[in-house]
Amino acid sequence: MKTYMQQLISAAQDNNVSILKAFEQAKVPTSTYYRTIHGGDLRYSTARKVWDAINSNEKHLLRK
């Protein structure tokens, strides 16, 4: 089973957007991003905010 972060990374890659920019667009602290990529847990509600940012109509703001 994939973690929330693994799912977000896959979605970001599929949509050609920066995962870090998606966290910023979702107004999630970058410290949460860094903690998560280093093995920390991510809440569903936080993952959902980032997921929504990745799949928003404003993808041009998130391009790599």
MOPAC internal coordinates of N, CA, C and O (Angstrom, degrees):
PM7 1SCF
backbone

  N    0.0000 0     0.00 0     0.00 0    0    0    0
  C    1.4414 1     0.00 0     0.00 0    1    0    0
  C    1.5339 1   108.46 1     0.00 0    2    1    0
  O    1.2310 1   120.87 1   -45.16 1    3    2    1
  N    1.3248 1   115.94 1   134.84 1    3    2    1
  C    1.4548 1   121.22 1   179.25 1    5    3    2
  C    1.5269 1   110.94 1   -80.09 1    6    5    3
  O    1.2310 1   121.08 1   -36.14 1    7    6    5
  N    1.3394 1   115.54 1   143.86 1    7    6    5
  C    1.4599 1   119.87 1   174.55 1    9    7    6
  C    1.5226 1   108.92 1   -74.68 1   10    9    7
  O    1.2310 1   120.91 1   -12.91 1   11   10    9
  N    1.3209 1   115.87 1   167.09 1   11   10    9
  C    1.4618 1   119.39 1   176.71 1   13   11   10
  C    1.5267 1   110.26 1   -57.90 1   14   13   11
  O    1.2310 1   120.42 1   137.58 1   15   14   13
  N    1.3307 1   116.80 1   -42.42 1   15   14   13
  C    1.4644 1   120.17 1  -178.04 1   17   15   14
  C    1.5232 1   110.65 1   -64.12 1   18   17   15
  O    1.2310 1   119.86 1   137.81 1   19   18   17
  N    1.3194 1   117.88 1   -42.19 1   19   18   17
  C    1.4619 1   120.44 1   178.47 1   21   19   18
  C    1.5242 1   110.72 1   -61.57 1   22   21   19
  O    1.2310 1   120.30 1   140.92 1   23   22   21
  N    1.3175 1   117.02 1   -39.08 1   23   22   21
  C    1.4590 1   120.95 1   178.04 1   25   23   22
  C    1.5318 1   111.10 1   -66.46 1   26   25   23
  O    1.2310 1   120.58 1   140.13 1   27   26   25
  N    1.3349 1   116.51 1   -39.87 1   27   26   25
  C    1.4592 1   120.21 1   178.75 1   29   27   26
  C    1.5237 1   111.70 1   -66.38 1   30   29   27
  O    1.2310 1   120.67 1   139.05 1   31   30   29
  N    1.3236 1   116.32 1   -40.95 1   31   30   29
  C    1.4595 1   120.57 1   178.51 1   33   31   30
  C    1.5237 1   109.94 1   -62.56 1   34   33   31
  O    1.2310 1   120.07 1   136.16 1   35   34   33
  N    1.3202 1   117.47 1   -43.84 1   35   34   33
  C    1.4675 1   121.12 1   178.18 1   37   35   34
  C    1.5184 1   111.45 1   -61.68 1   38   37   35
  O    1.2310 1   120.59 1   135.83 1   39   38   37
  N    1.3388 1   116.48 1   -44.17 1   39   38   37
  C    1.4648 1   120.42 1   179.67 1   41   39   38
  C    1.5219 1   110.91 1   -64.25 1   42   41   39
  O    1.2310 1   120.31 1   139.91 1   43   42   41
  N    1.3139 1   117.02 1   -40.09 1   43   42   41
  C    1.4682 1   120.79 1   178.98 1   45   43   42
  C    1.5222 1   110.68 1   -64.21 1   46   45   43
  O    1.2310 1   120.45 1   136.86 1   47   46   45
  N    1.3156 1   116.74 1   -43.14 1   47   46   45
  C    1.4621 1   120.44 1   178.38 1   49   47   46
  C    1.5250 1   110.83 1   -64.12 1   50   49   47
  O    1.2310 1   120.17 1   137.34 1   51   50   49
  N    1.3127 1   117.29 1   -42.66 1   51   50   49
  C    1.4691 1   121.31 1   179.36 1   53   51   50
  C    1.5231 1   111.93 1   -62.60 1   54   53   51
  O    1.2310 1   120.74 1   147.59 1   55   54   53
  N    1.3387 1   116.18 1   -32.41 1   55   54   53
  C    1.4625 1   121.04 1  -178.69 1   57   55   54
  C    1.5291 1   112.70 1   -97.69 1   58   57   55
  O    1.2310 1   120.74 1  -176.08 1   59   58   57
  N    1.3384 1   116.18 1     3.92 1   59   58   57
  C    1.4619 1   122.34 1   178.51 1   61   59   58
  C    1.5339 1   111.82 1    55.39 1   62   61   59
  O    1.2310 1   121.10 1  -132.76 1   63   62   61
  N    1.3408 1   115.50 1    47.24 1   63   62   61
  C    1.4528 1   120.46 1   177.25 1   65   63   62
  C    1.5241 1   109.60 1  -124.91 1   66   65   63
  O    1.2310 1   121.20 1   -20.89 1   67   66   65
  N    1.3189 1   115.31 1   159.11 1   67   66   65
  C    1.4533 1   121.99 1   178.56 1   69   67   66
  C    1.5251 1   109.63 1   -80.40 1   70   69   67
  O    1.2310 1   120.46 1   -53.31 1   71   70   69
  N    1.3145 1   116.73 1   126.69 1   71   70   69
  C    1.4654 1   120.53 1   179.74 1   73   71   70
  C    1.5257 1   110.53 1   -65.01 1   74   73   71
  O    1.2310 1   120.09 1   142.14 1   75   74   73
  N    1.3301 1   117.42 1   -37.86 1   75   74   73
  C    1.4582 1   120.77 1   178.31 1   77   75   74
  C    1.5278 1   110.31 1   -64.33 1   78   77   75
  O    1.2310 1   119.87 1   137.28 1   79   78   77
  N    1.3147 1   117.85 1   -42.72 1   79   78   77
  C    1.4646 1   120.97 1   177.73 1   81   79   78
  C    1.5236 1   111.11 1   -65.42 1   82   81   79
  O    1.2310 1   120.33 1   147.34 1   83   82   81
  N    1.3181 1   116.98 1   -32.66 1   83   82   81
  C    1.4660 1   120.44 1   177.03 1   85   83   82
  C    1.5270 1   110.23 1   -65.40 1   86   85   83
  O    1.2310 1   120.07 1   139.23 1   87   86   85
  N    1.3227 1   117.48 1   -40.77 1   87   86   85
  C    1.4675 1   120.90 1   176.27 1   89   87   86
  C    1.5204 1   109.69 1   -61.36 1   90   89   87
  O    1.2310 1   120.56 1   135.63 1   91   90   89
  N    1.3364 1   116.53 1   -44.37 1   91   90   89
  C    1.4570 1   120.41 1  -179.92 1   93   91   90
  C    1.5233 1   111.02 1   -64.34 1   94   93   91
  O    1.2310 1   119.96 1   135.88 1   95   94   93
  N    1.3247 1   117.69 1   -44.12 1   95   94   93
  C    1.4617 1   122.47 1   179.55 1   97   95   94
  C    1.5294 1   110.99 1   -61.69 1   98   97   95
  O    1.2310 1   120.71 1   145.73 1   99   98   97
  N    1.3326 1   116.25 1   -34.27 1   99   98   97
  C    1.4713 1   121.63 1   179.68 1  101   99   98
  C    1.5252 1   111.84 1   -80.01 1  102  101   99
  O    1.2310 1   120.56 1  -179.82 1  103  102  101
  N    1.3332 1   116.53 1     0.18 1  103  102  101
  C    1.4680 1   122.32 1  -178.83 1  105  103  102
  C    1.5310 1   112.20 1    62.34 1  106  105  103
  O    1.2310 1   121.39 1  -145.42 1  107  106  105
  N    1.3305 1   114.95 1    34.58 1  107  106  105
  C    1.4602 1   121.61 1   174.92 1  109  107  106
  C    1.5330 1   106.42 1   -99.98 1  110  109  107
  O    1.2310 1   119.61 1   -48.27 1  111  110  109
  N    1.3262 1   118.34 1   131.73 1  111  110  109
  C    1.4600 1   120.19 1  -177.72 1  113  111  110
  C    1.5328 1   112.42 1   -56.63 1  114  113  111
  O    1.2310 1   121.36 1   -37.91 1  115  114  113
  N    1.3218 1   115.01 1   142.09 1  115  114  113
  C    1.4706 1   118.81 1   178.69 1  117  115  114
  C    1.5212 1   110.81 1   -63.84 1  118  117  115
  O    1.2310 1   120.47 1   155.76 1  119  118  117
  N    1.3299 1   116.71 1   -24.24 1  119  118  117
  C    1.4713 1   119.13 1   176.92 1  121  119  118
  C    1.5294 1   110.53 1   -62.85 1  122  121  119
  O    1.2310 1   120.34 1   147.03 1  123  122  121
  N    1.3192 1   116.95 1   -32.97 1  123  122  121
  C    1.4651 1   121.17 1   177.02 1  125  123  122
  C    1.5233 1   109.62 1   -66.56 1  126  125  123
  O    1.2310 1   120.69 1   138.30 1  127  126  125
  N    1.3230 1   116.28 1   -41.70 1  127  126  125
  C    1.4679 1   121.09 1   177.15 1  129  127  126
  C    1.5299 1   110.23 1   -58.85 1  130  129  127
  O    1.2310 1   120.68 1   127.68 1  131  130  129
  N    1.3343 1   116.31 1   -52.32 1  131  130  129
  C    1.4644 1   119.68 1  -177.20 1  133  131  130
  C    1.5279 1   112.42 1   -65.06 1  134  133  131
  O    1.2310 1   120.19 1   141.19 1  135  134  133
  N    1.3342 1   117.24 1   -38.81 1  135  134  133
  C    1.4601 1   120.12 1   178.27 1  137  135  134
  C    1.5307 1   110.41 1   -63.25 1  138  137  135
  O    1.2310 1   121.00 1   140.28 1  139  138  137
  N    1.3262 1   115.70 1   -39.72 1  139  138  137
  C    1.4576 1   120.44 1  -177.99 1  141  139  138
  C    1.5196 1   112.26 1   -69.87 1  142  141  139
  O    1.2310 1   119.84 1   138.78 1  143  142  141
  N    1.3267 1   117.91 1   -41.22 1  143  142  141
  C    1.4679 1   118.82 1  -179.46 1  145  143  142
  C    1.5233 1   111.82 1   -69.65 1  146  145  143
  O    1.2310 1   120.63 1   163.06 1  147  146  145
  N    1.3302 1   116.40 1   -16.94 1  147  146  145
  C    1.4630 1   120.21 1   177.49 1  149  147  146
  C    1.5230 1   112.27 1  -100.29 1  150  149  147
  O    1.2310 1   120.73 1  -158.62 1  151  150  149
  N    1.3431 1   116.21 1    21.38 1  151  150  149
  C    1.4551 1   119.72 1   171.53 1  153  151  150
  C    1.5073 1   116.32 1   107.21 1  154  153  151
  O    1.2310 1   119.56 1   176.87 1  155  154  153
  N    1.3212 1   118.45 1    -3.13 1  155  154  153
  C    1.4620 1   120.50 1   178.90 1  157  155  154
  C    1.5196 1   111.55 1   -73.90 1  158  157  155
  O    1.2310 1   121.30 1   -16.12 1  159  158  157
  N    1.3138 1   115.13 1   163.88 1  159  158  157
  C    1.4647 1   120.90 1   179.01 1  161  159  158
  C    1.5176 1   110.45 1   -86.03 1  162  161  159
  O    1.2310 1   121.15 1   -24.43 1  163  162  161
  N    1.3155 1   115.41 1   155.57 1  163  162  161
  C    1.4513 1   122.24 1   178.64 1  165  163  162
  C    1.5235 1   107.25 1  -124.85 1  166  165  163
  O    1.2310 1   120.41 1   -51.93 1  167  166  165
  N    1.3160 1   116.83 1   128.07 1  167  166  165
  C    1.4649 1   120.63 1   178.43 1  169  167  166
  C    1.5233 1   109.89 1   -69.17 1  170  169  167
  O    1.2310 1   121.56 1   -25.56 1  171  170  169
  N    1.3213 1   114.61 1   154.44 1  171  170  169
  C    1.4614 1   119.72 1   177.86 1  173  171  170
  C    1.5234 1   110.48 1   -60.20 1  174  173  171
  O    1.2310 1   120.21 1   135.81 1  175  174  173
  N    1.3256 1   117.21 1   -44.19 1  175  174  173
  C    1.4672 1   120.61 1  -176.90 1  177  175  174
  C    1.5259 1   111.29 1   -62.31 1  178  177  175
  O    1.2310 1   120.15 1   143.22 1  179  178  177
  N    1.3197 1   117.32 1   -36.78 1  179  178  177
  C    1.4578 1   121.23 1   177.91 1  181  179  178
  C    1.5174 1   110.20 1   -70.89 1  182  181  179
  O    1.2310 1   120.52 1   135.50 1  183  182  181
  N    1.3188 1   116.61 1   -44.50 1  183  182  181
  C    1.4605 1   121.07 1   178.76 1  185  183  182
  C    1.5239 1   110.02 1   -60.09 1  186  185  183
  O    1.2310 1   120.27 1   141.96 1  187  186  185
  N    1.3133 1   117.08 1   -38.04 1  187  186  185
  C    1.4685 1   121.27 1  -179.44 1  189  187  186
  C    1.5315 1   111.47 1   -64.76 1  190  189  187
  O    1.2310 1   120.35 1   140.22 1  191  190  189
  N    1.3428 1   116.94 1   -39.78 1  191  190  189
  C    1.4627 1   120.77 1   177.76 1  193  191  190
  C    1.5301 1   110.55 1   -60.75 1  194  193  191
  O    1.2310 1   121.05 1   135.16 1  195  194  193
  N    1.3247 1   115.60 1   -44.84 1  195  194  193
  C    1.4656 1   120.34 1  -179.20 1  197  195  194
  C    1.5287 1   109.72 1   -68.30 1  198  197  195
  O    1.2310 1   120.44 1   138.83 1  199  198  197
  N    1.3274 1   116.76 1   -41.17 1  199  198  197
  C    1.4679 1   121.69 1   177.38 1  201  199  198
  C    1.5296 1   110.28 1   -57.03 1  202  201  199
  O    1.2310 1   120.98 1   134.69 1  203  202  201
  N    1.3207 1   115.73 1   -45.31 1  203  202  201
  C    1.4624 1   120.44 1   179.53 1  205  203  202
  C    1.5281 1   110.96 1   -63.43 1  206  205  203
  O    1.2310 1   120.06 1   141.82 1  207  206  205
  N    1.3257 1   117.48 1   -38.18 1  207  206  205
  C    1.4635 1   120.96 1   178.05 1  209  207  206
  C    1.5310 1   110.46 1   -65.30 1  210  209  207
  O    1.2310 1   120.34 1   138.78 1  211  210  209
  N    1.3231 1   116.96 1   -41.22 1  211  210  209
  C    1.4662 1   121.10 1   179.86 1  213  211  210
  C    1.5192 1   110.33 1   -63.64 1  214  213  211
  O    1.2310 1   120.36 1   141.90 1  215  214  213
  N    1.3043 1   116.92 1   -38.10 1  215  214  213
  C    1.4570 1   121.59 1  -176.13 1  217  215  214
  C    1.5232 1   114.08 1   -97.58 1  218  217  215
  O    1.2310 1   120.39 1  -166.72 1  219  218  217
  N    1.3234 1   116.86 1    13.28 1  219  218  217
  C    1.4638 1   120.08 1  -178.71 1  221  219  218
  C    1.5266 1   111.16 1   -75.08 1  222  221  219
  O    1.2310 1   121.33 1    -9.12 1  223  222  221
  N    1.3025 1   115.06 1   170.88 1  223  222  221
  C    1.4592 1   121.05 1   176.77 1  225  223  222
  C    1.5196 1   111.88 1   -77.77 1  226  225  223
  O    1.2310 1   120.17 1   175.50 1  227  226  225
  N    1.3290 1   117.27 1    -4.50 1  227  226  225
  C    1.4654 1   122.29 1  -178.13 1  229  227  226
  C    1.5270 1   111.69 1  -102.14 1  230  229  227
  O    1.2310 1   120.25 1  -143.25 1  231  230  229
  N    1.3127 1   117.12 1    36.75 1  231  230  229
  C    1.4665 1   121.40 1  -178.20 1  233  231  230
  C    1.5177 1   112.06 1   -59.33 1  234  233  231
  O    1.2310 1   120.05 1   152.31 1  235  234  233
  N    1.3272 1   117.50 1   -27.69 1  235  234  233
  C    1.4626 1   120.15 1  -179.36 1  237  235  234
  C    1.5204 1   111.48 1   -60.15 1  238  237  235
  O    1.2310 1   119.90 1   155.13 1  239  238  237
  N    1.3345 1   117.80 1   -24.87 1  239  238  237
  C    1.4550 1   121.54 1   178.33 1  241  239  238
  C    1.5257 1   112.34 1   -77.16 1  242  241  239
  O    1.2310 1   120.45 1   163.46 1  243  242  241
  N    1.3169 1   116.75 1   -16.54 1  243  242  241
  C    1.4603 1   121.85 1  -173.78 1  245  243  242
  C    1.5222 1   113.76 1  -105.33 1  246  245  243
  O    1.2310 1   120.14 1   179.31 1  247  246  245
  N    1.3171 1   117.34 1    -0.69 1  247  246  245
  C    1.4675 1   119.59 1  -175.76 1  249  247  246
  C    1.5107 1   111.58 1   -56.43 1  250  249  247
  O    1.2310 1   121.73 1   -32.48 1  251  250  249
  N    1.3189 1   114.29 1   147.52 1  251  250  249
  C    1.4659 1   121.54 1  -179.62 1  253  251  250
  C    1.5044 1   111.22 1   -66.23 1  254  253  251
  O    1.2310 1   120.10 1   180.00 1  255  254  253

